[in-house]
Amino acid sequence: MNDPQSAAAEARAALQATPNLPRGHLELGKARLLEGNTQEAISEFREALRGRTDYPEARLSLANALRQKGDLNEAVANYKEYLRLRPDDAEVRSLLSGAQKSQN
């Protein structure tokens, strides 16, 4: 699924069938990010987390999108929450460190 428009269409179809499906919001958020719609992606990642707050993939996607947008405070908070769920993820620890350094 390399085409963002196809990915978005598939995610929208899944959400029509099951509107509260966190995975559908996650996939639509990823497609929106590929399209360059960072704010819409952030909204979809938040919606995925509304349905399942302990969803590591959605938490990480949200953190990355927030960092891309320049919202470092919120990105750091979401990286920390992700690491609470997945404490052994060294790559995300590095992302968190970079985001914290960029805050200063």
N, C-alpha and C positions, 0 to 999 in steps of 0.2 A: 504494500500500500504506500507507494512513493508519491502519489499525486495527492496534494493537500485537499483539493476539491472532492475527490472520490472518498478520501478518508472522512471528510466532514459529512458528506452525504450518507455514508454508511453509519456514522455515529448518530446522526439525526434520525435515521430510520430506526435504529435500535432504541433511541430515546422515545420515539413515538410509540413503540410497542410497550416499552417499560420506562415511563418517564422518571422514575426515581432510582434508576440503575446507576450507581456510582461509576462503574466501568465505562458506561456510555458517555458520561460527562468528562471523564478523564480522556477518553479517546477524542472527543470533540475538542477539548482543550488543546491536546497535542496538535490536531489539525489546524486549529486557529493560530497556534504559535508558528507552525510552518508557513502559514499564509501571511505572517507578519502582524497578526492581530493580537498583540500581547495582552491588552486589556480584556478582550473577550476570552482569551485563554485563561487568564487569571480568574475571571468569573466562573468559567466552567470547572476549573480545579477546585475552587471554593465550594461549588455546588456538589462536586463529588465528595468532598470532605463533610459536607452537611449531612450526607447520607451515611457516612462511615468515617468518623474522626480518626480511627486507627488505620488508615489506608496509606501505607508508606509511599507507594508509587505516586499517589496524588499529592501527598505532602511534599515530596521532593520536586515534583513538577511545578508545584506552586512556588516553592522557594526559588527554583531556577528562573521562573518567569518574573518573579518580583525583583530578583537581582538584575535581570536583563533590563527591566523597566527603570532600575535605579533606586528602588525602594529597599535599601540595605537593611534598615531596622527590622522590617517585616520579614525580609529574606532570612536574616540571622535567626529570628524567632522560629521560623518554619524549619530551617536546617536543624536547630536544636531539638525541635519536636520530632523530626524524622530520626535523629540519632537516639532519642529516647526509645523509639520503636526498634531501631536497628543499630545498636551501640558499636558493633564491630565494623562498620562501613568506613574504612580508611579514606576512600575517595571523597566521601561527603564531609568527613572531618577536615580534609584539605580545603574543600569548597567553603566550609564554615570559617576556617581560619582566614582565607582570602577575603571573604565578605567582611569579616570583623576588621581586618587591616584597612580595607577600603572605607570603613565608617569613619576612621580618624583622619 
